[in-house]
Amino acid sequence: MKALLCTEYGPPHKLAVQDVPSPKAGPGQVIIDVKASALNFPDALMVQGLYQVKPPLPFSPGAEVAGLIKEIGEGVQGLKAGDRVIAFPGFGGFAEECVVAAERIMPLPEGMGFATGAALVLTFGTSLHALQDCGRLQTGETLLVLGAAGGVGAAAVEIGKTMGARVIAAASSADKLDLCRQLGADETINYSTEDLRKRTLELTNGKGVDVVYDPVGGDYTESALRATAWHGRLLIIGFAAGAIPKIPLNLALLKERSLVGVYWGDSVRHDPPGHVKNMKQLMAWFAQRKINPVVSEQLPLAQAPDAIARLMERKVKGKVVILPES
Ligand SMILES: NC(=O)c1ccc[n+]([C@@H]2O[C@H](COP(=O)([O-])OP(=O)(O)OC[C@H]3O[C@@H](n4cnc5c(N)ncnc54)[C@H](OP(=O)(O)O)[C@@H]3O)[C@@H](O)[C@H]2O)c1
């Protein structure tokens, strides 16, 4: 089978498509015939050896896939060959076949295509967990989303609107902000041309926002925190801009603000029933047409290195999906 392989840590152009033996299912594992595999920022970090998870070399990136079950390992119950599924292997998804633990599999809902299924779990799972479980976002509150046209950001805009918030989307270009408006954002801020703190305060009549969803980090974090209201919550999602901000804690004391860390992958391990409940919620919202992942590009395996490079250069919108068999 064909797989995109990382044989040494480094920039994406070092990745290459190679023929490798098909994986075998061990006890409790399942082999998936991968029809679609979504790209996420952690893939870019993982191939450079910069992510908290470091698979042994050589490995294929690709954290989330949709496809058909090909083979079942010993002891796996309730799944069979041919089932349409979504899976979260963590890595190994940029390949024609991948191995995944059976508990990391869920059914692909009726009427949902493979590309949409692959693009849904990580980004929407993260954003629902962040806004609902960590941020306690309430109907009628105001939510500021940074990096709002990116993978997790676009999901936060859609979920924020679905939860009844007023959503302010912040991103770095006019076409990214157009996408945010199409997703339902009430207001937009171009933070490469406008002062994020000043504009956020203007849009909230000086009060500030209730919740900030921050997957970007860098200088934006402190500006956004300074534009939160009494009891505001800053959700720490990630640091796509590279720099991990150091925040003066008097900003938390003033206005009784909270800084809340979000680590979706570990939350799934700590609270499996909570994860299942959230996935059911997302599938129900998808069926009601309240959410729909933005799949901006569908590309063959050979173009995955270029897509990872463009993701690192802020040139990607929504989700890029790789089709390993095309
Ligand atoms: N905590 C969790 O559980 C969790 C789960 C999933 C992902 N994450 C993290 O969330 C972050 C975003 O992931 P994603 O998959 O949504 O990535 P993405 O699609 O690339 O979106 C990231 C956004 O960050 C902005 N950005 C600002 N400076 C950037 C830079 N120097 N390089 C790249 N992007 C930059 C870009 O928007 P603008 O150009 O508009 O600024 C971009 O759209 C990553 O740090 C990832 O590790 C965390």
The ligand as a Gaussian input file, in Angstrom:
#p B3LYP/6-31G(d) Opt

LIG

0 1
 N       -5.829000      22.144000      22.634000
 C       -6.314000      21.207000      21.835000
 O       -6.935000      20.238000      22.285000
 C       -6.092000      21.361000      20.362000
 C       -6.775000      20.552000      19.423000
 C       -6.558000      20.788000      18.059000
 C       -5.679000      21.787000      17.641000
 N       -5.015000      22.506000      18.589000
 C       -4.079000      23.587000      18.222000
 O       -4.819000      24.644000      17.644000
 C       -3.982000      25.365000      16.757000
 C       -4.697000      25.520000      15.419000
 O       -4.853000      24.249000      14.784000
 P       -5.602000      24.126000      13.371000
 O       -5.509000      22.697000      12.953000
 O       -6.907000      24.799000      13.430000
 O       -4.579000      24.996000      12.462000
 P       -4.900000      25.938000      11.198000
 O       -6.035000      25.400000      10.419000
 O       -3.595000      26.125000      10.526000
 O       -5.362000      27.314000      11.867000
 C       -4.464000      28.088000      12.618000
 C       -4.714000      29.553000      12.349000
 O       -3.741000      30.267000      13.123000
 C       -3.453000      31.493000      12.485000
 N       -2.009000      31.789000      12.536000
 C       -1.473000      32.912000      13.055000
 N       -0.152000      32.888000      12.957000
 C        0.186000      31.746000      12.348000
 C        1.426000      31.187000      11.947000
 N        2.611000      31.816000      12.177000
 N        1.411000      29.995000      11.328000
 C        0.262000      29.346000      11.117000
 N       -0.973000      29.831000      11.478000
 C       -1.005000      31.030000      12.094000
 C       -3.927000      31.367000      11.035000
 O       -4.992000      32.288000      10.885000
 P       -4.731000      33.817000      10.463000
 O       -3.851000      33.801000       9.254000
 O       -6.095000      34.300000      10.199000
 O       -4.070000      34.452000      11.655000
 C       -4.477000      29.945000      10.905000
 O       -5.680000      29.909000      10.160000
 C       -2.662000      24.597000      16.681000
 O       -1.722000      25.198000      17.551000
 C       -3.033000      23.216000      17.188000
 O       -1.930000      22.525000      17.737000
 C       -5.208000      22.315000      19.922000

